[in-house]
Amino acid sequence: MKLPANPVQSTVAESNDAATNEEFLPHEVECEVLHRLQNHPSLKFTRLSVHQCDRDAIFLDGALESNDDEIDLCEVVRGIHGIKIVVNRVMNSHPKKG
């Protein structure tokens, strides 16, 4: 299976509210989540999409290659700019060692 040239993407969720001075725009939150996940030393994504669904909710979709079952993506993401709910649809392929 051939992967797309730029497998990591962020899509800005539509917001009905105008951004106030105190709020973060959906794009800012999505970028921070992408940055946190991409720079985690134990995670290697072959594909990752991040979408902010609501002010305190984020949706993750993608493919991960990791043999570390102890890492909880939801815990890595929670707390970023007030994110409380994480919908995790990332599949882990567990690459073979050797």
N, C-alpha and C positions, 0 to 999 in steps of 0.2 A: 504494500500500500504506500503510495507516494503522498507525503505530507505537503501542505501548501507552503509557499515560499515564506510567508510570515504567519506562523501558526498562532501566535499570541496576539489577541486583539481585545479591545475594549469598545463597547457600544454604549453611548450615552442614553440612559433611560429618559423618557419624556417626563417632565415634571409639570404638574398643574400649578404649583406655587412659584411665584417669583422668588429668586434667591434673595435672602436678606443678608445683611452684613455678617451675621453670626453663623449662617448656615454654609455648609460646603456644597458645591455643585455636584451633581451625580458623577460627572466626569472626573472630578478631583478624588472622590471616594473610590471609584473604580480604578483609577491610576495608582492610588495608595495600596489597594488590595493586590493588584498585579505586582507592584514593586515588592511588597512583603512576601508574596508567594514565590516569585521568581528568584529572590535573593535568599531564600531559606536554604541552608547548606545541605539538607537531606532530601530536597525535592527537585525532581527533574521532569518538567512538563514537555510533552511533545505537542500539545495543543491545550490552550486555555482561553476561555471567554469569561468575562466578568460583567454582570449587569446589576445595577442597583434597581431593585423592584419597588422599594418604599424607602422612607427616610432611614429606617433602622433595619432594612433587610437587603441581602445581597444574594445573587444567584451565581453559582459556579458551574461551569460545564467544561469538560476537556478530558485529556488523557495524561496520566502520570505514570512514570516509570520509577518505582521505589520498592525496595525490599523491607523498608522500615514501616511495619504495621502500627507502631506506637504513635505516629504523628497523626493528629486530628486536625484536618484542614479547617474545620469549623472553629476550633480553639485558636488557631493561628490568625484567623480573620476577625473574630469577635473583638469588639473594643475599638476597632479602627473607626474613628469619627462617629462613634455611637452605634455601630452595627451590633445588633442583638440577635438577629435571625439570619442563619446561613443555610441556604438550600444548596446542598452539595451533590452534583451530578457528575463528579469527576471519577473516571474509571481508572483503577490502578492495574497495570499489566504485569507487575512483578517480574522484571527482567531476570533471565537465567544467569547465574554466576558461572564463571569458568571460561 
